[in-house]
């Protein structure tokens, strides 16, 4: 099972899980407004029993906080700088929630991996087709994605669904050896 998560604010209803079923179709599950997104994800873990999850959220802090050699930046990890990602410190509560979720999931033998759908979209040239500019661009972006992968996808309603799908594709790329891996393993890597 491949799983990708676009991790949103805790009660916003913007957290989307993309996952494959045995027929290699991609299905989506979306949190509801007012529903605890962390509980929503953990309930998915308990019911679907995935072994790995790729999530669009920082899963570690800059190495300076752990006294790692050659890590002296208090805001960015090496991976963030390479991928032009946001600082885990700027994302604050979202980072803390993601790290907590990762640690809880490890108790259930589920490993979390950090990914960055925006990088993959940029890498695949989707910005020039209006990636995240307007909802009317979602069908065009979905068509571009499906030209690159052989999955069946339905019900892609929001940009959160697109980012969850891109996170899932990074999971797939990781297992096919196509993934790009940025950063230091001891500090935290981003897998695209």
Order of alpha helices (4+ residues) and beta strands (2+ residues): beta-beta-beta-alpha-beta-alpha-alpha-alpha-beta-alpha-alpha-beta-alpha-beta-beta
